[in-house]
């Protein structure tokens, strides 16, 4: 017997109303601008960077930025202790930060979302198993576990991505579980079951599209979390290894010059702050608009 297909009209925000909501949320607009600039900077790094991020020039080491009296436009953000152009390394550092955030969230989001949706929809023993796994994961400090694994396996960008991806899925699981429990009892899900729709169809066609709002918010939070963790591990020497231009590694390399040349630490620190701040603004804005639409 052919499976009956039930079409459910999901309310959508009209584009004009969406524009109005978007234009009235300053934080969301700032977050979109910041993220867009960072993404474009990472994508076009080979064309906009003024120098090679790995080229050393010991005769030009620790040149101050242009806002210092001895600064030069040849190196607008100065140079590091090995004479490498700081603007170039900051630009290429955005690639590492965004690649880490994107891949970590992809791994963690896939694991956590599947577990959370399964627990929230099926309940019973499935929910008990998933809840136990979430409790086990929450009992393990992320930083300490990551430090132990990286210390044993060795630090590299690939190792960092996999370690963080396999450790940061718990928030996805908790949020998706809670949201799925609320949605599974709604009328359109009940109607889909009554019409004979299969469980995979209900999960992927009826439930998953209505989890977009919470999923986007958790994704932005975990992206910021992943970027900070990568920077922290690189700062400790157990993350991205030299000569890759990781912002955390740049801060670690410049900490010995903090009292005499503070910009060596300030420049990558500000870049890290701006990116994380922009991601958080984006997530908060999406959450506010989604919550406002749900109330309406």
Secondary structure, 3 states (H helix, E strand, C coil): CCCCCCCCCCCCCCHHHHHHHHHCCHHHHHHHHHHHHHHHHHHCHHHHCCCCCCCCCHHHCCCCCCCCCCCCHHHCCCECCCCCEHHHHHHHHHHHHHHHHHHHHHHHHHHHHHHHHHHHHHCHHHHHHHHHHHHHHHCCCHHHHHHHHHHHHCCCHHHHHHHHHCCCCHHHHHHHHHHHHHHCCCHHHHHHHHCCCCHHHHHHHHHHHHHHHHHHHHHHHHHHHHHHHHHHHHHCCCCCCCCCCCHHHHHHHHHHHCCCCCHHHHHHHHHHHHHHHHHHHHHHHHHHHHHHHHHC
